């Protein structure tokens, strides 16, 4: 099987031997790309390091530095003369070399979304940094005492007193009041920029520059909405009965704070068994490190540079960052030894191995995941394992009896998790689309309309607060959330291909992937090394034999 390195070498030799030299337009573009990479490469690394420092310190001066450096990078891409050159090259039809053409596409999209006048660009960058800083440093309070995100989640996971649950839920929303007005201002600024580029709004621009189409996304989300309506309603009704019994209230009295996280995007662990008990005396970091080593994708160097545990001032969430596209990949977590952080750690390391195992012979501009949702797919593929009975038994040294107990509920957990998340993602996608379409509308009511429609969760009577603004993604990852659901679709497609075509199994029963180096080899050779050389759907077809389809997700979790 040819690796991507071999393919790149063969293409290079072909040019030398057979005289397929660049034409004048291609030679000009090649020279531009070389110059651009020399300029942007150190700047991008500096921004990544500054962002990392800010995330782990929470210091205002660190965030100010991020804002300053980010603006400098954006200014490179806002150069109108360089954009005009790229536009001319793209429209000329003379760039036929596949690798050059792909780099041109990437550069064109990067420049397009940054064709913003300097003053407006500075406002967008500065305001975005200000909001992100507020999210990172804000701590909600309960009875006047500050609480961390992990403490709020623990209350919502374990507390049976409805009053205390409500206090925790309200604390999780307190940040929204601090940032909501700024987020709306940021949305308007982004829309202003998009309008000057000929787009209806920033949401439309954002999808276009990531090679997606609003109508196609609408079609996929509407299809999944229809397919999940009945099974979701049935499972949620069962869940509501269990929760109501647990709290000693009627089903009709269930409110948003009766679920196990602030947005009801995660699965309440209610079916006879709390999976946290299997992880509480284990080391989540060591488990993840052992697993990835076993499939031939070691992560020691990633973990060595990472920041893994909670402390004051540090960003309370989790993410992965590729510092330089040359191997310095890190994750930020706030690990606690429980099922949630086992999933998050496997998830973030999934992003990390995608970045770590790119082929260094691929051009710098293409040495990245082909799309946001393809890296999400890999992260989700691995994150799912934390509830796999076979995986848990082997990794946690469980008895057959313990595994049997997990198997009683694991399939229902998996289905419920996917359906809960899919419906939550529908809230985010549809709300954000309408947020950019009209930021002046009653967003507080719109949010709860979406929550009630897609999640079947009731709005608290008389509540009129910007609860939507408590979601950091509207600031740091605008028009991105739909990629999580697309990632789930691809994760199921990859799982099906691995099971049937690579491992030649009739089903995935008892499949844990532990020690299966075939998995690491397949992902490295067919997904990671390719970077962004191909369009995302072409990469998927080359890897699995089919373009992206919801068929395997529906087969795995909905039917």
C-alpha positions as CSV (number, residue, x, y, z in Angstrom):
1,X,0.0,0.0,0.0
2,X,1.5,3.4,-1.0
3,X,1.8,5.9,1.8
4,X,1.2,9.5,1.1
5,X,5.0,10.2,1.3
6,X,5.5,7.7,-1.5
7,X,2.8,9.4,-3.6
8,X,4.3,12.8,-3.1
9,X,7.8,11.5,-4.1
10,X,6.3,9.8,-7.2
11,X,4.6,13.0,-8.3
12,X,7.8,14.9,-7.9
13,X,9.9,12.4,-9.9
14,X,7.3,12.5,-12.6
15,X,7.7,16.3,-13.0
16,X,11.5,15.9,-13.3
17,X,11.5,13.0,-15.7
18,X,8.7,13.9,-18.0
19,X,9.0,17.7,-18.0
20,X,5.6,18.5,-16.6
21,X,6.9,21.9,-15.5
22,X,4.6,24.6,-14.1
23,X,3.2,27.1,-16.6
24,X,3.8,30.8,-16.0
25,X,0.7,31.2,-13.8
26,X,1.6,28.1,-11.7
27,X,5.2,29.3,-11.4
28,X,4.0,32.6,-10.1
29,X,1.6,31.0,-7.7
30,X,4.3,28.6,-6.5
31,X,6.6,31.6,-5.7
32,X,3.8,33.3,-3.9
33,X,3.0,30.3,-1.7
34,X,6.7,29.9,-0.8
35,X,6.9,33.5,0.3
36,X,3.6,33.3,2.1
37,X,4.6,30.3,4.1
38,X,7.9,31.8,5.1
39,X,6.0,34.8,6.5
40,X,3.0,33.1,8.1
41,X,4.6,30.0,9.6
42,X,6.5,31.7,12.5
43,X,3.6,34.1,13.1
44,X,1.1,31.2,13.4
45,X,3.4,29.4,15.8
46,X,3.7,32.5,17.9
47,X,-0.1,32.9,18.1
48,X,-0.5,29.3,19.1
49,X,2.1,29.6,21.9
50,X,0.5,32.8,23.2
51,X,-3.0,31.3,23.1
52,X,-1.7,28.3,25.0
53,X,-0.1,30.5,27.6
54,X,-3.3,32.5,28.1
55,X,-5.5,29.4,28.4
56,X,-3.3,28.0,31.2
57,X,-2.8,31.3,33.1
58,X,-6.0,33.2,32.6
59,X,-3.9,36.4,32.9
60,X,-5.3,39.5,31.2
61,X,-1.9,40.5,29.8
62,X,-1.6,37.0,28.1
63,X,-5.0,37.5,26.4
64,X,-4.0,41.0,25.3
65,X,-0.9,39.4,23.6
66,X,-3.1,36.9,21.9
67,X,-5.3,39.7,20.6
68,X,-2.3,41.6,19.3
69,X,-0.7,38.6,17.6
70,X,-4.0,37.3,16.1
71,X,-4.6,40.7,14.6
72,X,-1.2,40.6,12.9
73,X,-2.0,37.3,11.3
74,X,-5.4,38.4,10.2
75,X,-3.8,41.5,8.7
76,X,-1.7,39.3,6.5
77,X,-4.8,37.6,5.1
78,X,-6.6,40.9,4.7
79,X,-4.1,42.2,2.1
80,X,-6.3,43.2,-0.9
81,X,-3.5,43.0,-3.5
82,X,-2.6,39.5,-2.5
83,X,-6.3,38.4,-2.5
84,X,-6.7,39.9,-6.0
85,X,-3.7,37.8,-7.1
86,X,-5.2,34.6,-5.7
87,X,-8.6,35.5,-7.2
88,X,-7.1,36.0,-10.6
89,X,-5.1,32.7,-10.3
90,X,-8.3,30.8,-9.3
91,X,-10.4,32.3,-12.1
92,X,-7.7,31.9,-14.8
93,X,-8.1,28.1,-15.2
94,X,-4.4,27.8,-15.6
95,X,-3.6,26.2,-12.3
96,X,-3.9,22.5,-13.2
97,X,-1.3,21.0,-10.8
98,X,-3.4,19.2,-8.2
99,X,-1.2,20.1,-5.2
100,X,-0.9,23.7,-6.2
101,X,-4.6,24.0,-7.0
102,X,-5.4,22.6,-3.5
103,X,-3.1,25.1,-1.8
104,X,-4.7,27.8,-3.9
105,X,-8.2,26.8,-2.7
106,X,-7.0,26.9,1.0
107,X,-5.3,30.3,0.6
108,X,-8.2,31.8,-1.3
109,X,-10.7,30.8,1.4
110,X,-8.4,32.1,4.1
111,X,-8.0,35.4,2.4
112,X,-11.7,35.7,1.4
113,X,-12.9,35.6,5.0
114,X,-10.3,38.2,6.0
115,X,-11.0,40.8,3.4
116,X,-12.0,43.2,6.1
117,X,-11.0,46.8,6.5
118,X,-8.3,47.1,9.2
119,X,-10.4,49.0,11.7
120,X,-13.3,46.6,11.6
121,X,-10.9,43.6,11.7
122,X,-9.3,45.0,14.9
123,X,-12.7,45.4,16.5
124,X,-13.6,41.8,15.8
125,X,-10.3,40.4,17.1
126,X,-10.3,42.6,20.2
127,X,-13.9,41.9,21.1
128,X,-13.5,38.1,20.5
129,X,-10.5,38.0,22.8
130,X,-12.3,40.0,25.5
131,X,-15.2,37.6,25.5
132,X,-12.9,34.6,25.6
133,X,-11.0,36.0,28.5
134,X,-14.3,36.6,30.4
135,X,-15.3,33.0,29.8
136,X,-11.9,31.6,31.0
137,X,-11.8,33.7,34.2
138,X,-15.4,33.8,35.2
139,X,-16.6,31.6,38.0
140,X,-20.3,31.3,38.9
141,X,-21.4,31.5,42.6
142,X,-23.7,29.5,44.8
143,X,-24.7,31.2,48.0
144,X,-21.9,33.7,47.4
145,X,-19.2,31.0,47.0
146,X,-17.4,30.6,43.7
147,X,-17.8,27.3,42.0
148,X,-15.9,25.6,39.1
149,X,-17.4,24.0,36.1
150,X,-16.5,20.6,37.4
151,X,-18.2,21.4,40.8
152,X,-21.4,22.5,38.9
153,X,-21.3,19.3,36.8
154,X,-20.9,17.2,39.9
155,X,-23.9,18.7,41.6
156,X,-26.0,18.2,38.5
157,X,-24.8,14.6,38.3
158,X,-25.3,13.5,41.9
159,X,-27.5,15.9,43.9
160,X,-31.1,14.8,44.3
161,X,-32.4,18.0,46.0
162,X,-34.2,20.0,43.3
163,X,-33.4,23.4,45.0
164,X,-29.7,22.7,45.0
165,X,-29.8,21.5,41.4
166,X,-31.5,24.7,40.4
167,X,-28.9,26.8,42.1
168,X,-26.1,24.9,40.3
169,X,-27.8,25.3,36.9
170,X,-28.4,29.0,37.5
171,X,-24.7,29.4,38.4
172,X,-23.7,27.8,35.1
173,X,-25.7,30.6,33.3
174,X,-24.3,33.5,35.2
175,X,-21.5,34.1,32.7
176,X,-24.2,34.7,30.0
177,X,-25.2,38.0,31.5
178,X,-21.6,39.1,31.5
179,X,-21.0,38.3,27.8
180,X,-24.3,38.4,26.0
181,X,-24.2,42.0,24.8
182,X,-20.6,41.6,23.7
183,X,-21.5,38.4,21.7
184,X,-24.3,40.2,19.9
185,X,-22.0,43.1,19.1
186,X,-19.5,40.5,17.8
187,X,-22.2,38.9,15.6
188,X,-23.0,42.3,14.1
189,X,-19.4,43.0,13.4
190,X,-18.9,39.6,11.7
191,X,-22.1,40.2,9.7
192,X,-20.9,43.6,8.6
193,X,-17.6,42.1,7.4
194,X,-19.5,39.3,5.5
195,X,-21.9,41.8,3.9
196,X,-19.0,43.7,2.4
197,X,-17.8,40.5,0.9
198,X,-21.1,39.9,-0.8
199,X,-22.6,37.3,1.6
200,X,-26.0,37.4,3.3
201,X,-24.3,37.1,6.7
202,X,-21.3,35.6,8.5
203,X,-22.9,32.2,8.8
204,X,-23.2,31.8,5.1
205,X,-19.7,33.1,4.6
206,X,-18.3,30.8,7.2
207,X,-19.7,27.6,5.6
208,X,-18.7,28.7,2.1
209,X,-15.1,29.3,3.1
210,X,-15.0,25.8,4.7
211,X,-16.3,24.1,1.5
212,X,-19.8,23.5,2.9
213,X,-23.2,24.6,1.7
214,X,-26.0,25.9,3.9
215,X,-28.7,24.1,1.9
216,X,-26.8,20.8,2.1
217,X,-26.3,21.2,5.9
218,X,-30.0,22.1,6.2
219,X,-30.9,18.9,4.3
220,X,-28.7,16.7,6.5
221,X,-30.1,18.2,9.7
222,X,-33.7,18.0,8.6
223,X,-33.2,14.4,7.6
224,X,-31.7,13.5,11.0
225,X,-34.4,15.4,12.8
226,X,-37.1,13.3,11.1
227,X,-35.3,10.1,11.6
228,X,-34.6,10.7,15.3
229,X,-38.0,12.2,16.3
230,X,-39.7,9.0,17.4
231,X,-36.8,7.1,18.9
232,X,-35.7,10.2,20.8
233,X,-39.1,11.0,22.2
234,X,-39.4,7.4,23.3
235,X,-36.1,7.3,25.1
236,X,-36.5,10.7,26.6
237,X,-39.9,9.7,28.0
238,X,-38.3,6.7,29.7
239,X,-35.4,8.9,31.0
240,X,-37.9,11.5,32.3
241,X,-39.7,8.8,34.3
242,X,-36.5,7.6,35.9
243,X,-35.4,11.1,36.8
244,X,-38.7,12.1,38.2
245,X,-38.7,9.0,40.4
246,X,-35.1,9.8,41.5
247,X,-36.0,13.4,42.6
248,X,-39.4,12.5,44.0
249,X,-41.4,14.7,41.6
250,X,-43.9,14.3,38.8
251,X,-42.6,14.1,35.2
252,X,-44.5,17.3,34.4
253,X,-42.3,19.1,37.0
254,X,-39.0,18.2,35.4
255,X,-37.0,21.4,34.5
256,X,-33.7,22.0,32.8
257,X,-31.7,21.6,36.0
258,X,-33.0,18.1,36.5
259,X,-30.7,16.8,33.7
260,X,-27.1,16.1,34.3
261,X,-25.3,19.0,32.7
262,X,-26.1,22.7,32.1
263,X,-27.3,22.2,28.5
264,X,-28.6,18.6,28.5
265,X,-26.0,17.7,25.9
266,X,-24.6,14.8,27.8
267,X,-26.2,11.5,28.9
268,X,-27.5,11.2,32.4
269,X,-26.2,8.0,34.0
270,X,-29.4,6.6,35.3
271,X,-29.8,3.1,34.0
272,X,-29.0,1.0,37.2
273,X,-25.3,1.6,36.9
274,X,-23.0,4.6,37.3
275,X,-20.0,4.1,35.1
276,X,-18.0,6.5,37.1
277,X,-17.4,3.8,39.8
278,X,-15.1,1.9,37.4
279,X,-12.9,4.9,36.7
280,X,-12.7,6.6,40.1
281,X,-9.7,4.5,41.3
282,X,-7.9,4.5,38.0
283,X,-5.6,7.0,36.3
284,X,-7.4,8.4,33.2
285,X,-4.2,9.8,31.7
286,X,-2.4,6.5,32.0
287,X,-5.3,4.5,30.6
288,X,-5.4,6.8,27.5
289,X,-1.7,6.7,27.1
290,X,-1.6,2.9,27.2
291,X,-4.5,2.5,24.8
292,X,-3.0,4.8,22.1
293,X,0.4,3.1,22.4
294,X,-1.3,-0.3,21.8
295,X,-2.8,0.8,18.4
296,X,0.5,2.2,17.2
297,X,-0.2,5.9,17.8
298,X,1.9,6.7,20.8
299,X,1.0,10.0,22.6
300,X,3.8,10.3,25.2
301,X,5.3,13.4,23.6
302,X,1.8,15.0,23.4
303,X,1.0,14.4,27.0
304,X,4.5,15.6,28.1
305,X,3.7,19.1,26.7
306,X,0.1,19.2,27.8
307,X,-1.7,20.7,30.8
308,X,-4.1,18.2,32.2
309,X,-5.4,19.1,35.6
310,X,-7.7,21.9,37.0
311,X,-6.5,25.0,38.8
312,X,-7.6,28.5,39.4
313,X,-7.5,30.9,36.4
314,X,-7.0,28.1,33.9
315,X,-9.5,27.6,31.0
316,X,-12.1,25.2,32.5
317,X,-12.8,23.4,29.3
318,X,-10.8,21.1,27.0
319,X,-9.1,21.4,23.6
320,X,-6.3,20.3,21.4
321,X,-3.8,22.6,19.7
322,X,-1.2,22.0,17.0
323,X,1.5,24.5,17.8
324,X,3.6,24.4,14.6
325,X,2.4,21.6,12.2
326,X,5.7,20.0,12.9
327,X,4.9,17.7,15.8
328,X,4.4,20.0,18.8
329,X,0.8,19.0,19.6
330,X,-0.8,19.5,23.0
331,X,-4.1,19.0,24.8
332,X,-5.6,21.0,27.6
333,X,-7.9,19.2,30.0
334,X,-9.1,19.4,33.6
335,X,-9.0,15.7,34.3
336,X,-10.8,14.0,37.1
337,X,-10.9,10.2,37.3
338,X,-14.5,9.6,36.0
339,X,-16.2,8.5,32.9
340,X,-16.7,12.0,31.6
341,X,-13.0,12.8,31.6
342,X,-12.1,9.4,30.3
343,X,-14.2,10.3,27.2
344,X,-12.8,13.8,27.0
345,X,-9.2,12.6,27.3
346,X,-9.6,10.0,24.6
347,X,-11.5,12.6,22.5
348,X,-8.8,15.3,22.7
349,X,-6.0,12.8,22.1
350,X,-8.0,11.7,19.0
351,X,-7.6,15.3,17.7
352,X,-4.0,15.2,18.8
353,X,-2.9,12.0,16.9
354,X,-4.6,13.4,13.8
355,X,-2.3,16.4,14.0
356,X,0.7,14.5,15.3
357,X,0.8,12.0,12.5
358,X,0.5,14.2,9.5
359,X,3.1,13.5,6.7
360,X,5.8,16.2,7.0
361,X,6.4,15.9,3.2
362,X,2.9,17.4,2.6
363,X,3.1,21.2,2.0
364,X,2.7,23.3,5.1
365,X,-0.6,24.8,4.0
366,X,-2.1,21.3,3.6
367,X,-0.6,19.8,6.7
368,X,-3.7,19.9,8.7
369,X,-7.0,18.1,9.0
370,X,-8.9,18.4,5.7
371,X,-11.9,19.8,7.6
372,X,-13.0,20.6,11.2
373,X,-15.5,17.8,11.2
374,X,-13.0,15.1,10.0
375,X,-10.8,15.8,13.1
376,X,-14.0,15.7,15.2
377,X,-14.8,12.4,13.7
378,X,-11.5,10.9,14.9
379,X,-11.9,12.4,18.3
380,X,-15.5,11.0,18.6
381,X,-14.4,7.6,17.3
382,X,-12.0,7.2,20.2
383,X,-14.2,9.0,22.8
384,X,-17.0,6.5,22.3
385,X,-14.7,3.7,23.6
386,X,-15.0,4.8,27.3
387,X,-18.5,3.0,27.5
388,X,-17.6,0.0,25.3
389,X,-17.9,-3.1,27.6
390,X,-15.1,-5.0,26.0
391,X,-12.8,-1.9,26.1
392,X,-13.7,-1.3,29.7
393,X,-13.1,-4.9,30.8
394,X,-9.6,-5.0,29.2
395,X,-8.5,-1.6,30.2
396,X,-9.9,-1.6,33.7
397,X,-9.3,-5.3,34.5
398,X,-12.9,-5.9,35.2
399,X,-14.5,-9.3,36.0
400,X,-16.9,-11.0,33.7
401,X,-19.6,-10.2,36.1
402,X,-18.8,-6.5,36.0
403,X,-18.7,-6.6,32.2
404,X,-22.1,-8.3,32.2
405,X,-23.5,-5.5,34.4
406,X,-22.1,-2.9,32.0
407,X,-23.5,-4.7,28.9
408,X,-27.0,-4.5,30.4
409,X,-27.0,-0.8,29.9
410,X,-24.2,0.1,27.5
411,X,-26.1,-0.2,24.3
412,X,-28.9,1.9,25.7
413,X,-26.4,4.5,27.0
414,X,-24.7,4.7,23.6
415,X,-28.0,5.2,21.8
416,X,-29.2,7.7,24.3
417,X,-25.9,9.6,24.2
418,X,-26.0,9.9,20.5
419,X,-29.7,10.9,20.3
420,X,-29.3,13.4,23.1
421,X,-26.3,14.9,21.4
422,X,-27.8,14.9,17.9
423,X,-30.8,16.8,19.2
424,X,-28.6,19.3,21.1
425,X,-26.6,19.9,18.0
426,X,-29.8,20.7,16.1
427,X,-30.4,23.4,18.7
428,X,-27.0,24.9,18.2
429,X,-27.0,24.7,14.4
430,X,-30.5,26.2,13.9
431,X,-30.2,28.8,16.6
432,X,-26.8,30.1,15.4
433,X,-28.1,30.2,11.8
434,X,-31.0,32.4,13.0
435,X,-28.7,34.4,15.3
436,X,-26.6,35.6,12.3
437,X,-29.7,36.1,10.2
438,X,-31.2,38.5,12.7
439,X,-29.2,39.4,15.8
440,X,-31.8,42.0,16.8
441,X,-34.6,39.4,17.4
442,X,-35.7,38.1,20.8
443,X,-32.8,35.7,21.1
444,X,-33.7,34.6,24.6
445,X,-37.1,33.4,23.4
446,X,-35.6,31.9,20.2
447,X,-33.2,29.8,22.3
448,X,-36.0,28.2,24.3
449,X,-38.1,27.6,21.2
450,X,-35.2,25.6,19.9
451,X,-34.6,23.8,23.1
452,X,-38.3,22.8,23.4
453,X,-38.6,21.7,19.8
454,X,-35.4,19.7,19.5
455,X,-34.6,18.6,23.1
456,X,-38.2,18.5,24.5
457,X,-37.0,20.4,27.6
458,X,-39.3,22.9,29.1
459,X,-38.5,26.6,29.5
460,X,-38.6,27.7,33.1
461,X,-41.7,29.8,33.6
462,X,-41.1,33.5,33.2
463,X,-37.4,33.1,32.5
464,X,-36.0,35.8,30.2
465,X,-32.2,35.6,30.4
466,X,-29.6,35.2,27.7
467,X,-29.0,31.5,28.6
468,X,-27.8,30.8,25.0
469,X,-24.8,33.1,25.7
470,X,-23.4,30.7,28.3
471,X,-22.1,28.6,25.4
472,X,-18.5,29.6,24.7
473,X,-18.7,28.2,21.1
474,X,-20.6,31.2,19.8
475,X,-17.4,33.2,20.5
476,X,-14.4,30.9,20.0
477,X,-15.8,28.6,17.3
478,X,-18.5,30.5,15.4
479,X,-20.6,28.5,12.9
480,X,-18.8,25.4,13.8
481,X,-21.0,23.3,16.0
482,X,-22.7,21.4,13.2
483,X,-19.4,19.8,12.5
484,X,-19.7,17.8,15.7
485,X,-22.7,16.0,14.3
486,X,-21.1,15.5,10.9
487,X,-18.1,14.1,12.9
488,X,-20.4,11.6,14.5
489,X,-21.7,10.5,11.1
490,X,-18.1,10.0,9.8
491,X,-17.0,8.2,13.0
492,X,-19.8,5.6,12.4
493,X,-18.7,5.4,8.7
494,X,-15.1,4.8,9.7
495,X,-16.1,2.3,12.4
496,X,-18.2,0.3,9.8
497,X,-15.3,0.3,7.3
498,X,-12.8,-0.8,10.0
499,X,-15.1,-3.6,11.2
500,X,-16.2,-5.0,7.8
501,X,-13.4,-4.2,5.4
502,X,-10.2,-3.9,7.4
503,X,-10.7,-6.4,10.3
504,X,-13.1,-8.6,8.2
505,X,-15.6,-9.1,11.1
506,X,-19.2,-9.9,10.6
507,X,-20.2,-7.5,13.4
508,X,-18.6,-5.2,16.0
509,X,-19.6,-7.4,18.9
510,X,-16.7,-7.6,21.4
511,X,-14.6,-5.2,19.3
512,X,-12.6,-3.0,21.6
513,X,-9.8,-2.0,19.2
514,X,-7.3,-2.6,22.1
515,X,-3.9,-3.6,20.6
516,X,-5.3,-3.5,17.0
517,X,-2.4,-1.8,15.2
518,X,-4.5,-2.2,12.0
519,X,-6.6,0.7,13.3
520,X,-3.6,3.0,13.8
521,X,-2.1,2.0,10.4
522,X,-5.4,2.6,8.6
523,X,-6.0,6.0,10.1
524,X,-2.5,7.2,9.7
525,X,-2.2,6.1,6.0
526,X,-5.7,6.9,4.8
527,X,-6.7,9.9,6.9
528,X,-3.9,11.6,8.9
529,X,-1.1,11.6,6.3
530,X,-3.3,13.0,3.6
531,X,-3.9,16.2,5.5
532,X,-5.9,18.6,3.3
533,X,-4.5,17.4,-0.1
534,X,-8.0,16.3,-1.1
535,X,-11.5,17.9,-0.6
536,X,-13.0,16.4,2.5
537,X,-15.5,14.3,0.7
538,X,-12.9,12.9,-1.7
539,X,-10.7,12.0,1.3
540,X,-13.6,10.1,2.9
541,X,-14.3,8.2,-0.3
542,X,-10.7,7.3,-0.7
543,X,-10.6,6.0,3.0
544,X,-14.0,4.2,3.1
545,X,-15.0,3.7,-0.5
546,X,-18.0,6.1,-0.1
547,X,-18.8,9.7,0.2
548,X,-20.1,10.9,3.6
549,X,-23.4,9.3,4.4
550,X,-25.6,9.2,7.5
551,X,-26.5,5.5,6.7
552,X,-24.0,4.0,9.2
553,X,-24.8,6.4,12.0
554,X,-28.5,5.7,11.7
555,X,-27.8,1.9,11.5
556,X,-25.6,2.1,14.6
557,X,-27.6,4.4,16.9
558,X,-31.1,5.2,15.6
559,X,-32.8,2.1,14.3
